[in-house]
C-alpha cells in the first residue's frame, strides 16, 4: 500500500503556545485512523493544515501527487442565502461556482440524500433552513460526491442522532477502499469504524501514540504506556536521590570520575523533569450538588401528549421524575426530545395537546443546552465565571475565580481570552464549570458530550453518577448514555405510527430491539407498572424480542445474584439491631445508607429478572 501522506517535523503554535512540535507520521492508502487527544492539543488545527486551510510553522506536509482530499469541518462556513446546490459545489476546501456540480455528482447526491434520510426535494432549497443534524449529513454528502482518495472528518457525529450515527458507521464500513482520518470522541464510533487510533498528546515522548485497533485496544495500550512511564519516573527519581546524596557528601574520588558523575546526575535530573512533565495530568474535580431539600416527586406527567402543528410527538405519557431518576431520552432529531425538555421546564406550553405536568413548587433546574446560551462569547473566561468580582461562589463557598478555572484544566494564559477563541470542547468545559456553581434538584443535559475529550467525559460521568439529584440526559454518545442512565425512553419514528414512548433498560437492549424485523418489534406493546430506582411509571415493555447471548447468561445467573444481595441485606439488618451499633450514631448512619443502596439494587434486579423472564417465554 503506497504512502499518500507524509508529515515531517511539523510544528504549530498559536501565539506563545505550542500546540505540537517535531510531529512526524504518515498515512498509507487504505488506512482508517481515528485522531483523539485532549481538548486544545491541536487536533482540529492539524486537520486544517492537512486540508491546506491553515499552515504549519515548521516542517513539511507532503501529499502524493494524485491524491484527492475531501474535508468535513467541525462547523461549516456558509451564507444564509446559500442553496444546497451552491453548498455542495463549494467542496468545503475552496469556493467554486454552482456550474462545477456535474450530472454524476447530482445523481450521487440524490442517492446519498435518500440513504441518509435527508429531506432535500430541490437543489434550490436554502442550506440554512435545515436542522443541525441535517446540515451535518449534507456536509458529509458534500465530501462523498467528490469521490476522494482520503476523507478528513472533524467530529462527524456531532449533531447526529444515534440512528444516523449507526447509518454513517454502516456506510463507512462499506467503503473499504477509502482512506480516512477522523477526529472523534465517540468511543463506540471509533471502535466500530477505525483500524488505528492516533492520540495527539504532548505527554507521549513523540508527541503522539499510534496503535493498531479500535478504541478498546487504544485504551488498554495507552494506560499501559502511562503506567510504564510512571514506573520509569519513580525509578529515575530514586536514582536521582542517590546521586544527589552522593554529591552532597562530597565523596572522595578522582576528579575526572567525580566530574563525570556530576554530569550524569545533571542528565538524570533532566530526564526526571521530562518524565514529570509527560506524566503530569491535571485532574478536573467536578462535584455536582443538588438543592438542600429533595422532595419525593420533582415532576409528574399525567397522560401527557405533545405535538406541534399537524404532528403529534407522543401521547399518554405517565412519568414521575424523582430525586433518583437517571433517564436518557433516545430518538431521531426532531422526534420531540427537546420539545419535552422545554415543556418540563415550563416553556412552550402550547405544545401540550393533552394531560398535564405537575412541578414541585421550589424546583431548581440546571440546564445544559447545545447552543451554549449561558456563555458570553465576547467576554473572557474569567468574566463568564465571576462577572461581578474576583470570586465565584460554589455551593455557598467563595473561590478565587482563577483557581476555579484551574480546576477545569484552563491554563492561566487562557483566563483572559474571549470565549469565542476557545475550541468547542473548551467552551463546553466552561459551560459545565458554570453549571457547577448552581444548586439544583434536577440536571437536564442536552448533548453535553460534544467535543469533550476522554478525560473530561470520564470525570463528568462520575460526577453525574455521584450526583444526589435527578438526571435527564440527551446524548448521541451511546457509551456515555449507557454508563449514566438506568432507563432509556425511546421516541419512535413518526413513520412507525406509534405514539407511545417505549422504555428500555439499556442502550444495548434498544439496539437488539432495533435490529429486529418491523413485523416483530411493532406488535402491540405490553403495558406494565414498574417501580425502579429511577421512576414509578407506566411503561411499555417490548413484546417479541428474544434474549441474545449475553442476556441469556444474565437471566441464568440473576437469581443467584439476587439471593446473594438479599443475604447481604439480612446481615446488615441484623447488625443494625445490635446494641453496639444502636449506640454509635456514625456507624448506624453508614449502615443505614448501605441498606438503602442494597434495597435499591435488589429492586432493580427484580424488575430486570421479571423482564428477562417474560421475554424468554415468548
Steps between C-alpha positions, in 0.01 A plus 500: 500500500650831390570800719252781427595738783828580673524744791858579605613699807180708496458778756206733557453777755216737584650809655755391760343158536645201312225258396735232365862482392735254327192307388577232241261236366363362175181356353480215250224436253225308681586623850198570722632712786316663789671812641440561872662711772430757772301813418740766376771255390474619139294225334272732301791730415701204370201391291466849349871500417460165322206646307713805403265737685777588746876459500762360734777723634779249440543165329338351192163355398528304176211338311552250220452688174170346389332483843151649505411636845152577638450675833200511735559779754353503847292808417449595134511853368199598293284801422133509597398532136718212377302227324566128533645502149739784585602339827572164339700666222713698748684176584584619852859575398458785257224712347373373167207596285184291490587402141769273641231259630479259207230246417679206661540696823131596497395136455730386782374783724136390452600142578671608823214732601277194490749276679554746786132602523562867417176675393641678194239535225663774294863610457377860536396451864697718742769315699430718806140375517605148598552381857849459648494124452382532139768761428764260633373226269509739202861585593589131491319455168691801363824314574389166355378634166860610434602131498814574703803278557512615862229645719589739784214530751491714816240370751259364235259360763431839662133600457411155362248286685590146600327336205675733253835416658427132452414574134832681459688210659339256259575725202867550593539128556377438144768731354792263552718672237468844663777643719382723781637701791225581752495710817245357740430465871219249441653185645258251344528672161880464516472137604264421211669699222876549530789255469751725679489767769745791516507689832641852458627576851819675612529252789637241257870528418430524125208735556253228403419131538378295203370148543325239287142424597192687618432702812511201736848402382617861518371538857680189617833591338495870596435413864791257493721767339428747780545227762845420357589871488396540864706196604796637306459840665495344849816301429686800360390717793646241739823492299510879504462508879799266538710705258406826672583354840840381365579845365404667829727269698790624289621145440878465447584387148715586207402839364409364155282229651326749730440741211354221288270399784382857546422525130311170516300633797409815310392293197295277730331805652406623152350161414299497823372852421395381152312201640339722763371719219384203292322336794342816633125468467278777623187358658162666477317485830131530420252478784138538401273598788126474521283742691491456878142374491412203280126425475372157404360629168673769296285468187194295420347451158143374481374374162724758335480552124723741308481622141567788266298598195342190349751265666463315831836408654355261758194448714387356835835527679477426874834570661634606839841663530632443852829588663648165394400518133775433244308518172638516147293628206568321173361566155565663166554874471158664489325213681400722794781461755580870525130584485440283807793662682369850430151400614638357826679831562173691456573625151307434176174437688321512165645160403296323771213325320363316799571399858703711738838555662524547878814671628639520850446865598862564602654301213844625393637374168853519355471487121785425259386581148675453167506867397700599815270797561640540853836605356593858411724433200640854490598497867804328651494165676555677832212742442270213408579321827490804732352804321467706818843461660794269549315220678245239400267340755489121478249334734510811721881512521693788335783377275752718320390506136836411349542210743155374401593509130820311585283212624354466153842477329496854362851640482569840658575649157144404393319671787497839327417364154158563353278193506460509122874423472461164678448167327153343509609253769647778713177702470301199618743454789449864598122456482526200735711714736222761512234234567708369790443829683125441517293288737220304340288193564492420128777505239379510139783447254440535126806364314761585769760261354560685170873566453598392853824305526506156661631623835225761536239246389614259771492766771158627389369143501619437855360835614155418360509153654583653841253789463226475762232654281314388189658483153323534164748439217498537122821389330615329182790345693365148544770396746435803721123443480534141618745588778293780654136398452299226668209534257461615140182651359484449124311733266386284204527631146196678362475250215451212746155630591562443871429794729603342829852528636679171569720425799824302481737403780813577293621618161608147408148374565362771269761411237399132506135602466582740217663223296184288501259497206221757519244221496635386838589820679189693396257250651270640773688613807450331836425745781656445841542708815864513599645637824870556442774706655443768238124549487153358551318502171284311258742388233492280195697176506596380156318191386661254261867568579685180590802489727839534337802302621606749770143544626453123518811473719370789712162327539661172606710666770268773627324284762832425669591870494167594661544232768850624584379862525209397724738309730718811523191708582392257774847513656500880502153517650609268783809712556286814533297333775806429716544719813854603396378653176190655652720703736738616225326764286779515239503124443120490499489769227752315282314170535168667419645644181636156402158346561334761277749431220445123526121537503517714187729248326271209591196689373669564165610135477142378553374734226769375264434136596129532424574666167750232392267222611208644305708531184653154537151342486399670174 
